[in-house]
Amino acid sequence: MEHFELSTRFWITSGAIFVLLVLSGFFSGSETALTAASRSKLRAQADKGSVGAARALKVTNDGERLIGSVLLGNNLVNILATALITAMFTKVFGENGIALATVVMTFLILIFAEVLPKTYAITNAETAAIRVSRPISAIIFIFAPIVGFVRLFVRGLLRLVGVVADPDTNILAVREEITGALTLGHQEGVLEKEDRDRILGALDLADRVVEEIMLHRSNIEMIDLSLPAEDILAQCLDSAHTRLPLYRGNPENIVGVIHAKDLARAMVKLMRDSKDSKKAVEQFTVLDVAMEPYFVPETTPLDDQMRQFLRRHTHFALVVDEYGALQGLITLEDILEEIVGEITDEFDASDDTVTAMQDGHVVVDGAMTIRDLNRAQDWNLPDDEANTLAGLVIHEAQMIPAEGQVFVFYDFRFEVVARKENRITRLKINRL
């Protein structure tokens, strides 16, 4: 009878340990699945009507409460299972049973309660997260009072060492997470460089301002309004640009923007309707067919400026500083090029801003932006202190260098190839 009772107790205890190991594996796998699951993928499935995905999103909203509940349950079943197997082995093997129970339980927990469920969960994160979301929701509700007390206690301990825990703050911002995923994907060969650059370019629009990509005023092609209409028409037709600013007296005094098509259409109509076309052209006022100039501050974020272009149904703006002085111009195409790369047509000059040499160095235009060179060469030159490569060299050298001078900084060698007046027009750069 005693042997029967011992045998029954042994099997009941063994069954209880087995159930506790299954629960331990469930808690371990659930923790891994819910923390490793992509919230964007769960959101996509929830939008398609998946109730489980929506529930999994809700569970992961409060990560601190989720982890607290899962760890509480996991530790509870692990400790109880260890206590049961220790008691059972002690009865059978005496004092040696403690050491044996430690070895056996360590093996069982490591394989069946940790490695196995977590391996499955991390390889099927979203599917596993959806499956465990219902029971985990119930467990979080049951353990809520205990977890709440533990949270307060832990925060109190952290405050003692000067750490303030904010559960509403993500460890990584969404943008940083996307950027990291894109960079990792490119490094592993999953994502093409062009695709990575396009997505990163779109994400960066909010952090960049008009001043960084505008065409500087020294390179703007303008038309003097005092010129005869025929000369203005000829200049418009000879230009590679369809829109040209009009100034009166001083190039700073922009009074309008003329579109070559509007001017050509008005001139043709004028000569067709007038008996004395020559006199009519002489009396023609170009400003009558010009558009009002659109001015924007140089500190406008690029995404805001793109929305303004779309809202106003225009894509040409003149950039001014805080004093209202003309600094340059920007077009919608300039902003789009920050996303898709250089856009050229049959009227654009050939793009020779970067010339790669066989010895590994590149020859670039000094006015080229640091960001464009980084994208072209996959480099990481800093653009915090300057927008252009010439500006970077001047900033680091603390002077306007002469032709032939060489500088080394940021693990790059810069050689001034050409200089025009105070402008660095050509640079030779190679990575050390």
DRENVEX-629327 format. One line per field, with one value per residue (C-alpha): z negated, y, x negated; residue in one letter. Coordinates in Angstrom, 3 decimals. Layout:
<recs>
up <- (Z, ...)
north <- (Y, ...)
east <- (X, ...)
resn <- (A, ...)
</recs>
This chain:
<recs>
up <- (0.000, -0.901, 2.349, 4.274, 2.548, 3.325, 6.943, 7.240, 5.633, 7.967, 11.096, 9.888, 9.080, 12.430, 14.220, 12.308, 13.223, 16.883, 16.843, 15.165, 17.812, 20.552, 18.859, 18.526, 22.230, 22.987, 20.968, 22.504, 26.049, 25.509, 24.235, 27.262, 29.764, 28.434, 28.146, 31.470, 33.542, 35.983, 34.951, 38.535, 39.752, 36.930, 37.784, 41.445, 40.447, 37.975, 40.725, 42.816, 40.045, 37.919, 34.367, 33.000, 34.515, 33.023, 29.636, 29.918, 30.671, 27.629, 25.427, 26.606, 26.096, 22.446, 22.656, 18.960, 17.853, 20.448, 19.385, 15.697, 16.072, 18.236, 15.973, 12.908, 14.390, 15.762, 12.504, 10.536, 12.539, 12.754, 8.999, 8.261, 10.698, 9.187, 5.684, 6.670, 8.423, 5.557, 3.005, 5.136, 5.754, 2.086, 1.074, 3.614, 3.493, 0.152, -0.070, 3.317, 4.838, 4.449, 6.813, 9.202, 9.200, 10.006, 13.007, 14.351, 13.896, 15.472, 18.537, 18.781, 18.369, 20.750, 23.567, 23.223, 21.418, 22.977, 26.173, 27.894, 27.411, 27.986, 31.191, 32.528, 31.418, 32.968, 36.325, 36.378, 34.342, 35.762, 35.975, 32.447, 31.100, 32.520, 31.051, 27.534, 27.363, 25.882, 22.942, 22.258, 22.096, 19.425, 17.490, 17.584, 16.172, 13.389, 12.404, 12.750, 8.977, 8.286, 11.396, 10.476, 7.068, 8.598, 11.111, 8.340, 6.262, 9.194, 10.144, 6.563, 6.567, 9.894, 8.566, 5.681, 8.223, 10.317, 13.120, 14.142, 16.021, 18.588, 20.046, 22.698, 24.277, 26.972, 26.798, 30.490, 32.399, 35.339, 37.808, 36.235, 36.317, 40.020, 40.775, 38.957, 40.767, 44.160, 43.429, 42.195, 45.223, 47.563, 45.731, 45.960, 49.674, 49.328, 50.280, 53.203, 52.445, 54.667, 52.848, 49.465, 50.553, 51.854, 48.642, 46.413, 48.582, 48.041, 44.282, 44.069, 45.664, 42.298, 40.885, 43.772, 44.762, 48.011, 47.495, 47.782, 51.351, 52.914, 55.958, 54.655, 55.908, 57.640, 60.013, 60.705, 64.290, 64.215, 66.738, 66.542, 66.985, 68.652, 71.708, 74.860, 75.157, 78.108, 76.073, 73.182, 75.505, 77.033, 73.560, 72.535, 75.673, 75.257, 71.620, 70.463, 67.877, 68.501, 65.609, 65.073, 62.413, 63.584, 61.732, 61.974, 61.463, 58.836, 59.030, 55.426, 56.576, 58.033, 59.438, 61.262, 62.761, 66.490, 68.051, 71.501, 72.816, 71.526, 73.073, 76.415, 76.531, 75.771, 78.368, 81.095, 80.312, 80.312, 83.722, 85.210, 84.033, 84.666, 88.039, 87.031, 85.209, 84.707, 82.950, 80.945, 79.718, 78.707, 76.667, 75.144, 71.335, 70.257, 66.683, 67.876, 68.555, 65.647, 62.473, 59.013, 57.315, 54.549, 51.646, 48.930, 45.831, 46.042, 42.816, 44.225, 43.812, 47.133, 46.427, 45.587, 48.740, 50.879, 49.450, 50.157, 53.772, 54.214, 52.509, 54.576, 57.835, 58.512, 58.196, 58.260, 55.255, 54.391, 51.069, 48.713, 45.353, 42.149, 43.506, 46.748, 48.844, 51.780, 51.080, 53.905, 55.501, 55.063, 57.211, 56.608, 58.734, 56.282, 53.446, 55.465, 56.352, 52.645, 52.814, 56.262, 57.116, 59.974, 62.548, 65.972, 69.308, 72.792, 71.775, 68.709, 68.933, 68.516, 64.875, 64.338, 60.701, 59.680, 61.751, 60.431, 61.175, 61.425, 58.411, 56.130, 55.752, 57.111, 58.595, 57.613, 58.029, 54.920, 54.934, 54.727, 51.510, 48.974, 48.896, 52.667, 52.503, 49.569, 51.540, 54.704, 53.013, 49.966, 47.694, 44.351, 44.439, 41.820, 43.032, 39.716, 40.229, 44.010, 46.911, 49.706, 50.023, 50.497, 47.318, 45.433, 46.496, 45.590, 42.224, 41.328, 42.701, 41.073, 44.197, 47.935, 49.266, 52.376, 55.334, 54.580, 50.815, 49.218, 46.038, 44.177, 41.893, 41.173, 42.692, 46.104, 48.126, 49.763, 52.436, 53.853, 57.629, 58.754, 57.174, 58.722, 56.706, 53.224, 54.360, 54.401, 57.735, 57.904, 55.302, 55.430, 52.615, 51.668, 48.647, 46.617)
north <- (0.000, 2.369, 1.509, 2.246, 5.625, 6.462, 5.454, 7.489, 10.530, 10.176, 10.188, 13.021, 15.094, 14.227, 15.239, 18.522, 19.225, 18.480, 20.892, 23.556, 23.113, 23.539, 26.727, 27.940, 27.338, 29.178, 32.219, 32.257, 31.869, 34.488, 37.024, 36.493, 36.511, 39.662, 41.606, 40.425, 40.773, 43.676, 46.186, 47.395, 43.867, 43.401, 46.761, 45.723, 42.485, 44.318, 46.744, 43.732, 42.567, 40.266, 40.376, 38.521, 41.050, 43.920, 42.187, 41.569, 45.280, 46.214, 43.824, 45.245, 48.867, 48.682, 46.822, 47.237, 45.604, 42.833, 41.969, 42.188, 39.767, 37.278, 37.284, 36.874, 33.851, 32.397, 32.679, 31.365, 28.129, 27.659, 27.987, 25.730, 23.068, 23.222, 22.869, 19.846, 17.984, 18.734, 17.365, 14.304, 13.533, 14.096, 11.427, 8.968, 9.715, 11.462, 14.456, 13.632, 14.336, 18.107, 18.136, 15.738, 17.829, 20.958, 19.323, 17.738, 20.873, 23.090, 20.838, 20.631, 24.384, 25.301, 23.018, 22.774, 26.011, 28.452, 27.515, 25.487, 27.884, 30.998, 29.595, 28.867, 32.270, 34.287, 32.483, 32.895, 36.080, 37.568, 34.234, 33.269, 36.732, 36.478, 32.995, 33.851, 37.297, 35.996, 33.957, 36.591, 39.269, 37.201, 36.663, 40.390, 41.088, 38.494, 39.647, 43.368, 44.187, 42.368, 43.785, 47.285, 47.005, 45.633, 48.532, 51.114, 49.336, 49.079, 52.739, 53.715, 51.768, 53.338, 56.837, 56.134, 55.772, 58.735, 56.854, 57.949, 55.229, 56.433, 53.506, 55.750, 56.536, 54.121, 52.936, 53.730, 56.312, 54.945, 56.868, 55.578, 52.043, 52.348, 53.896, 51.098, 48.437, 50.003, 50.281, 46.696, 45.488, 47.215, 45.811, 42.304, 42.675, 42.496, 46.136, 48.015, 51.225, 53.264, 51.967, 52.713, 56.249, 56.981, 55.939, 57.692, 60.807, 60.918, 60.427, 63.211, 65.922, 67.030, 67.485, 69.504, 73.096, 75.013, 76.663, 73.315, 72.515, 75.887, 77.234, 80.041, 83.537, 83.751, 80.979, 82.297, 83.352, 86.591, 89.017, 92.780, 94.184, 97.333, 95.321, 95.441, 92.778, 91.167, 90.787, 89.339, 86.833, 85.908, 85.397, 83.203, 81.079, 80.716, 79.697, 76.065, 77.159, 77.749, 80.206, 83.185, 85.918, 89.506, 92.307, 96.068, 98.074, 95.807, 91.990, 91.999, 93.708, 90.774, 92.023, 88.958, 85.547, 85.046, 81.722, 81.249, 79.667, 82.547, 85.107, 83.301, 82.862, 86.569, 87.691, 85.484, 86.717, 90.314, 90.055, 88.169, 90.685, 93.860, 95.549, 97.085, 94.168, 95.939, 98.883, 96.571, 94.607, 97.810, 98.860, 95.396, 95.217, 91.947, 92.388, 92.024, 88.320, 87.669, 85.865, 87.319, 86.274, 83.734, 84.207, 81.639, 81.770, 79.881, 78.012, 76.357, 72.530, 70.708, 68.689, 71.879, 73.550, 70.583, 70.782, 74.523, 73.919, 71.372, 73.572, 76.649, 74.645, 76.033, 74.707, 77.748, 79.919, 82.560, 82.099, 85.028, 85.312, 86.865, 90.346, 89.752, 89.609, 87.207, 84.056, 81.729, 79.825, 76.412, 74.298, 71.262, 69.308, 70.154, 68.618, 65.534, 65.035, 64.631, 61.511, 59.995, 61.376, 63.636, 64.345, 65.395, 66.111, 66.995, 70.611, 69.878, 70.056, 66.775, 65.813, 65.946, 67.052, 63.761, 62.292, 59.039, 58.375, 55.031, 55.709, 55.858, 59.601, 61.668, 65.155, 67.150, 70.572, 72.665, 73.690, 70.095, 69.348, 67.013, 64.974, 64.368, 63.181, 60.901, 59.351, 58.996, 57.442, 55.885, 58.014, 59.613, 63.120, 65.307, 68.045, 69.744, 72.765, 73.212, 72.293, 72.171, 70.525, 73.909, 75.106, 72.033, 72.637, 76.337, 75.540, 72.961, 74.967, 78.213, 80.033, 80.323, 77.947, 78.481, 76.149, 73.083, 73.149, 69.802, 69.088, 65.876, 65.546, 62.976, 60.340, 62.009, 63.875, 67.109, 68.873, 72.241, 71.812, 75.141, 78.372, 81.348, 84.539, 83.488, 80.351, 76.831, 75.496, 72.088, 69.582, 66.241, 63.904, 60.418, 58.276, 57.349)
east <- (0.000, -2.839, -4.622, -1.410, -1.016, -4.676, -4.248, -1.031, -2.648, -5.650, -3.528, -1.314, -4.393, -5.962, -2.760, -2.668, -6.305, -5.505, -2.560, -4.693, -7.417, -4.796, -3.583, -7.172, -7.717, -4.487, -5.559, -9.047, -7.756, -5.043, -7.553, -9.798, -6.934, -5.271, -8.528, -10.000, -6.825, -6.838, -4.191, -3.927, -3.104, -0.593, 0.974, 1.279, 3.018, 5.248, 6.289, 7.277, 9.617, 7.444, 8.832, 5.802, 3.390, 5.380, 5.334, 1.567, 1.033, 3.078, 1.080, -2.259, -1.206, -2.250, -5.552, -6.328, -3.084, -3.477, -7.032, -6.106, -3.189, -5.093, -8.141, -5.959, -4.220, -7.451, -9.357, -6.382, -6.104, -9.904, -10.372, -7.399, -8.637, -12.146, -10.728, -8.627, -11.439, -13.835, -11.351, -10.715, -14.403, -15.246, -12.734, -14.151, -17.907, -18.337, -20.675, -22.209, -18.813, -19.328, -22.320, -20.607, -17.416, -19.462, -21.130, -17.938, -15.828, -18.465, -18.513, -14.712, -14.171, -16.997, -15.815, -12.048, -11.159, -13.647, -15.516, -12.773, -9.808, -11.912, -13.409, -9.933, -8.626, -11.440, -11.093, -7.290, -6.981, -3.767, -1.919, -2.943, -2.068, 1.444, 1.924, 0.790, 2.441, 5.713, 4.303, 1.639, 4.357, 6.129, 2.887, 2.103, 5.581, 5.165, 1.666, 2.459, 2.491, -0.787, -2.486, -1.275, -2.902, -6.120, -6.227, -5.940, -8.572, -11.008, -10.554, -11.202, -14.467, -15.490, -14.815, -17.180, -20.012, -18.873, -17.074, -13.584, -11.671, -9.153, -7.176, -5.604, -8.974, -10.100, -13.675, -14.015, -12.034, -10.095, -12.255, -15.467, -14.116, -13.270, -16.662, -18.449, -16.425, -17.185, -20.896, -21.037, -19.091, -21.544, -24.568, -23.145, -22.437, -18.659, -18.036, -19.559, -21.443, -19.112, -16.027, -17.603, -18.543, -15.051, -13.332, -15.870, -15.605, -11.846, -12.265, -14.852, -12.688, -11.317, -14.838, -16.234, -15.545, -15.320, -18.709, -20.486, -19.399, -18.527, -20.345, -22.536, -21.770, -25.175, -24.018, -20.517, -19.853, -17.826, -16.379, -16.648, -13.152, -14.554, -15.632, -13.485, -10.820, -12.621, -15.821, -13.877, -12.198, -15.567, -17.070, -14.164, -14.475, -18.238, -17.920, -17.708, -15.109, -11.422, -10.978, -13.248, -13.056, -12.619, -14.392, -14.178, -17.364, -18.969, -19.102, -17.865, -14.660, -12.709, -9.392, -8.111, -8.780, -8.338, -7.446, -8.951, -5.766, -3.578, -5.921, -6.126, -2.344, -1.756, -4.299, -2.811, 0.685, -0.543, -2.226, 0.724, 3.334, 1.350, 0.888, -2.416, -4.046, -7.357, -5.752, -3.512, -6.504, -8.283, -5.236, -4.736, -5.076, -6.636, -5.447, -1.844, -2.350, -4.714, -3.699, -3.932, -7.191, -6.740, -9.159, -9.890, -12.133, -15.414, -14.575, -11.426, -11.543, -11.554, -8.414, -6.506, -7.794, -6.749, -3.230, -3.176, -4.185, -1.417, 1.166, 0.283, 0.030, -3.426, -6.950, -9.211, -10.057, -12.646, -14.433, -15.069, -16.819, -15.499, -16.228, -14.350, -17.527, -17.537, -19.539, -18.596, -15.752, -14.198, -11.912, -9.754, -12.211, -15.006, -13.005, -12.066, -15.729, -16.442, -14.266, -14.776, -18.207, -19.254, -16.518, -17.800, -16.198, -17.420, -18.010, -20.144, -23.895, -25.732, -26.195, -29.957, -29.923, -31.585, -34.399, -35.847, -39.524, -41.296, -43.497, -40.447, -39.958, -37.071, -37.076, -34.002, -32.481, -33.040, -29.379, -28.230, -26.366, -27.937, -24.754, -24.850, -28.462, -27.654, -24.818, -26.876, -29.919, -28.233, -30.425, -29.631, -31.099, -29.357, -27.016, -26.269, -28.532, -28.323, -26.057, -28.630, -32.015, -33.697, -31.997, -33.213, -36.831, -36.650, -35.075, -37.704, -40.637, -39.398, -40.561, -39.965, -42.616, -44.713, -44.969, -47.075, -46.581, -45.853, -43.876, -43.147, -40.147, -37.410, -39.765, -39.542, -42.153, -40.975, -43.019, -41.954, -42.191, -40.716, -39.615, -37.815, -38.079, -36.947, -35.124, -36.533, -35.333, -37.022, -38.180, -39.960, -38.895, -39.913, -39.235, -42.297)
resn <- (M, E, H, F, E, L, S, T, R, F, W, I, T, S, G, A, I, F, V, L, L, V, L, S, G, F, F, S, G, S, E, T, A, L, T, A, A, S, R, S, K, L, R, A, Q, A, D, K, G, S, V, G, A, A, R, A, L, K, V, T, N, D, G, E, R, L, I, G, S, V, L, L, G, N, N, L, V, N, I, L, A, T, A, L, I, T, A, M, F, T, K, V, F, G, E, N, G, I, A, L, A, T, V, V, M, T, F, L, I, L, I, F, A, E, V, L, P, K, T, Y, A, I, T, N, A, E, T, A, A, I, R, V, S, R, P, I, S, A, I, I, F, I, F, A, P, I, V, G, F, V, R, L, F, V, R, G, L, L, R, L, V, G, V, V, A, D, P, D, T, N, I, L, A, V, R, E, E, I, T, G, A, L, T, L, G, H, Q, E, G, V, L, E, K, E, D, R, D, R, I, L, G, A, L, D, L, A, D, R, V, V, E, E, I, M, L, H, R, S, N, I, E, M, I, D, L, S, L, P, A, E, D, I, L, A, Q, C, L, D, S, A, H, T, R, L, P, L, Y, R, G, N, P, E, N, I, V, G, V, I, H, A, K, D, L, A, R, A, M, V, K, L, M, R, D, S, K, D, S, K, K, A, V, E, Q, F, T, V, L, D, V, A, M, E, P, Y, F, V, P, E, T, T, P, L, D, D, Q, M, R, Q, F, L, R, R, H, T, H, F, A, L, V, V, D, E, Y, G, A, L, Q, G, L, I, T, L, E, D, I, L, E, E, I, V, G, E, I, T, D, E, F, D, A, S, D, D, T, V, T, A, M, Q, D, G, H, V, V, V, D, G, A, M, T, I, R, D, L, N, R, A, Q, D, W, N, L, P, D, D, E, A, N, T, L, A, G, L, V, I, H, E, A, Q, M, I, P, A, E, G, Q, V, F, V, F, Y, D, F, R, F, E, V, V, A, R, K, E, N, R, I, T, R, L, K, I, N, R, L)
</recs>
